[in-house]
């Protein structure tokens, strides 16, 4: 045996001079002695069709001894069996000497894409004619015999099956077998780039012929080599995973090809594959660096088919005539009997079974399991096809390639047929049928634009910026393939707004390949941003479209999702326009996943198909979003917000619980409008119930306007071709000038934290980014400028299960200001509403402390005093025990049809109450306070406004909206003597509102509250001149008791002495 001195050789490239061959111990050239560098000893079968590359004519270096090859720790030594195609005298020296080959030692190899023609040329000259996928007319793929350089592995599933090639070859074998009884194979072929589903169909043919021609007649005998091209991104109609197959596994292959962009990973599957690896060590090189890790990630990230019809159950149901045949009859009624499904089916074996029939004399014993009635039924080809899907021992012949659905001119679908037989709800079937028809109808004129995801990804260059559609319009199929093939790219920036799908960029293996730049931090990107593996760009969404057009946010490639084009060639962006339209206009290359399930929407939501460079048809359900479960705090917040929404208002509500919680409170509203960044199911419900009709809008009157739709399938079905809803880009919808044109624009948004001055943090929790600045500030500012507009910020009072307060003295360190203190009108928590617009810091601090959680109010009060926000002597009720009683708030209509509010007093009423007292005449002040002091400073007013809502209670009658209220009157009681059950009362009414029953209404409501607190009666100390107070007491209808001493009347009555009738005297 000759021993070789082995040294690694430089990486081979076609056209590059190869290194000199190794030298044996005796000094002779290995090439001279054994001719191992020239493998083409047998001339090609068809010399005119062979075009070997110049590089192959040079000497090929011999392989190293097997002992020097890398091996796994566990090896299965398989004795090499010499087979036709790679004869013994053409194998490398180490194998020719009879050494055993451990093919598991060659688990994975790598070949450059540019070296693939050299490999194919080598196989064509040494193994046999090559049959593989070739491109026809620039779009369709066929499987057939072509020159090596014409094989194209970048395409999708060929329209024809390799069965067509093999049956022609196999027929010669069968003919010879009939004549001589021997199996004679004169010429072998190479199946290169066969898809796993097609290879599985060939194995089924082998199985049927095995009793007559022996095992392995096709892949082991007729084929010299089988190289399968795995499906990293399954085709639109593929469902091989549903029939026990897999798009990335190919039983019977010698090696699997994995397209990794610029190179192929070659997964060795057999001894024959290992022999080839030994023969061409420079073409099929060992992995370097992280290629093994990339290969493992490529395999693990490959997608299974999304569509999983239960073919086996449907086939058994039809054989037993138990399937849901009614809808199936209607569904398949459009069949034109063209035979395209049978012709293209790799498992349709009438030709093979004809041979079996000749041998057996009765094919019925072999495959006929179809009931007699269904065999005679010519209306339903898919039905007959399904009844033949099970062979003996319940082996499923259908391999799930989906060719029958793709090629059907009537738009019929195997998957939909299976679902119909299995009795799925009929409401899904018409949509499935319509989707399949659309998928067929539109493709014809634009077939030249159809590409596979891998072909689309090939357009992405190093350092490109790739835009990915957001939210529920995220192209899941494209996105998953994009991530799975990330090793193809280098330093690619992914521009993304909001991900609601399963795309995850928090993977260290994406480093140096993909890096996310998010404009909004969502669940799928939060960890990546926090760990530094992704970027966050804080920017108002309304500015992004113009920044893209100006090139400040560059977009090289846009991956989007659209609905199929209409008859004019326009595709709809569907449920998401926001920044997608701008990205589509600016990108160098636009690839669109065309999904028939995407609804067509109105507004500025279409793009002509000429702007789309590549189309990837793939039908899949849209991402659905449902709001998180509502809690009691959310309902209380929604109830307070609903009280601020007036009839005719135009609403903007951010994503989250608020919209859903508001639904029951808004149903009774009238003439509401919608102008918002996103609509969800609650908008649909309000429009159906008539609460939202957009009739009073001044911008887009009569239309609900948004940039995206986020919700359930019911929402998407309702949106389809609905002219009442229009979607526009964020540059228009979020523009504060546009927002401000709407009358009574009411913007409602959530926040994480609010400080006592009104500054709002809404995109991060301390230093950790959690969401984004988004469009909150745009809508709040637009609402503030709108006529009658309201800018509302909502938040729960606490976080972490009540452990911390969201209302804080100052924003926590690291928390940014998303909305300034000048842009906020209202802050709402589950404890009430704080009006801030136009208020001083002192008034703001008091208002926010009042709606903070009681457990934190005292601490907030003390911190506010330290910051000099409040008076040093500022007091509030016993904050940990007493909560403002919202249940006592009500409205009353007066005799003059004016509507006033009756509510308990607040500490923030100090200034309005002060204004009430200063409006009184000196006489009124004397009668009310029994003195001549006309001054009402803070220390005096604080004692009148701070009550405990239990033993000290005060009600005020107000008019005007919150924040601009005027106090018309006040009534109060105080239990001065704890042992007494009688409370002291006092009333004051503004002079110009007297004799309108304001005082009587206050007394009536104060009586109800006092009774609930255990008070037995009211008592008043009044001057004899105060006739108005005397008349007010008599309106109670109770038996009056009185006592006079030194000109001071003491009047009292007990509640149990109240008469049924009430005096109508006016005060």
Beta strands, then each sheet from edge to edge (+ up, - down):
strand 1: 108-112
strand 2: 129-136
strand 3: 140-145
strand 4: 189-194
strand 5: 223-229
strand 6: 255-259
strand 7: 263-268
strand 8: 465-468
strand 9: 492-496
strand 10: 514-518
strand 11: 534-536
strand 12: 557-562
strand 13: 570-572
strand 14: 589-594
strand 15: 602-603
strand 16: 606-608
strand 17: 614-617
strand 18: 650-653
strand 19: 673-674
strand 20: 678-679
strand 21: 704-706
strand 22: 708-709
strand 23: 725-727
strand 24: 745-750
strand 25: 753-755
strand 26: 760-761
strand 27: 764-765
strand 28: 768-769
strand 29: 790-794
strand 30: 798-799
strand 31: 804-805
strand 32: 807-808
strand 33: 826-829
strand 34: 832-835
strand 35: 890-893
strand 36: 899-904
strand 37: 952-959
strand 38: 966-974
strand 39: 982-989
strand 40: 1017-1023
strand 41: 1041-1045
strand 42: 1048-1054
sheet 1: 1+ 7- 6+ 5+ 4+ 2+ 3-
sheet 2: 11+ 10+ 9+ 8+ 12+ 14+ 17+
sheet 3: 13+ 16-
sheet 4: 15+ 23+ 21+
sheet 5: 19+ 18+ 24+ 29+ 33+ 34-
sheet 6: 20+ 22+
sheet 7: 26+ 25- 32-
sheet 8: 27+ 28-
sheet 9: 30+ 31-
sheet 10: 35+ 36- 37+ 38- 39+ 40+ 42- 41+
end
